[in-house]
Amino acid sequence: MLANDEVIILVDKNNKIIGDVPRRLMNFGKDYHRVTYILVFNRNGNLIIQKRTDNKAFCPGYYGITTGGVVEKGESYIESAHRELQEELGFDAPLESQGVFMTEGDGFRIWGKIYTCHYDEAIHGELLLQPKEVASVHEMTIDYVLSNPDQLHFTPDSICALEHYAKRLTQPQPDDPL
C-alpha cells in the first residue's frame, strides 16, 4: 500500500462495518461505504455550493451541494466531517447532525450522514479552498438548487443528501443513534 493511500471504511447494506480498502482498490459502484455531507449555510441562510475541479474522479466539474467526503479507517462520521470541512473550505465550526440515509446510483453505494453548520467570514475568516478539489464556491438557496432552473450539473449523491434534509425540515424524524 502506498504511504499516502486513503483507506476507506466498507459497510454492508445495513451500515455495519465489514472492513476497509485502499481508495485505489475501491469498487465505488459495488461496495457500500460511508460519506459525510455538510450543508454549509452563510449568514444570509443560503448554501455555500462547491464547483468541483475538472480532475475529480467522480463528477468532475459538477457542483457539490455539500462539503464532505468518504469516512476513512479509524474515523467516526463526525471526525470525518470536521476533517473534510477544514480540508475543503479551510475552517471548522460546530456541526449539527441531520440524520443518516442510504443512496445508490451509477458509480456509488453510500451510507451518508448529513450535518449542517454556519459560516460567517467575520468569525471564521476567508474561505481557503482546497485547490485540487474545489474550483470555486457559489451561494444558492435550497429552493434554487432543488428546482434547478438553470439545469446545473449537481453531484447526484449531494442532491440526495439535500432532498433528505429538506424532507426532514417538513417531516422531523427522531435523532439517529449513529
Rosetta blueprint (number, residue, H / E / L):
1 M L
2 L L
3 A L
4 N L
5 D L
6 E L
7 V E
8 I E
9 I E
10 L E
11 V E
12 D L
13 K L
14 N L
15 N L
16 K L
17 I E
18 I E
19 G E
20 D E
21 V E
22 P E
23 R H
24 R H
25 L H
26 M L
27 N L
28 F L
29 G L
30 K L
31 D L
32 Y E
33 H E
34 R E
35 V E
36 T E
37 Y E
38 I E
39 L E
40 V E
41 F E
42 N L
43 R L
44 N L
45 G L
46 N L
47 L E
48 I E
49 I E
50 Q E
51 K E
52 R E
53 T L
54 D L
55 N L
56 K L
57 A L
58 F L
59 C L
60 P L
61 G L
62 Y L
63 Y E
64 G E
65 I L
66 T L
67 T E
68 G E
69 G E
70 V E
71 V L
72 E E
73 K L
74 G L
75 E L
76 S L
77 Y H
78 I H
79 E H
80 S H
81 A H
82 H H
83 R H
84 E H
85 L H
86 Q H
87 E H
88 E H
89 L H
90 G L
91 F L
92 D L
93 A L
94 P L
95 L L
96 E E
97 S E
98 Q E
99 G E
100 V E
101 F E
102 M E
103 T E
104 E E
105 G E
106 D L
107 G L
108 F E
109 R E
110 I E
111 W E
112 G E
113 K E
114 I E
115 Y E
116 T E
117 C E
118 H E
119 Y L
120 D L
121 E H
122 A H
123 I H
124 H H
125 G L
126 E L
127 L L
128 L L
129 L L
130 Q L
131 P L
132 K L
133 E L
134 V E
135 A E
136 S E
137 V E
138 H E
139 E E
140 M E
141 T L
142 I H
143 D H
144 Y H
145 V H
146 L H
147 S H
148 N L
149 P L
150 D L
151 Q L
152 L L
153 H L
154 F E
155 T L
156 P H
157 D H
158 S H
159 I H
160 C H
161 A H
162 L H
163 E H
164 H H
165 Y H
166 A H
167 K H
168 R H
169 L H
170 T H
171 Q L
172 P L
173 Q L
174 P L
175 D L
176 D L
177 P L
178 L L
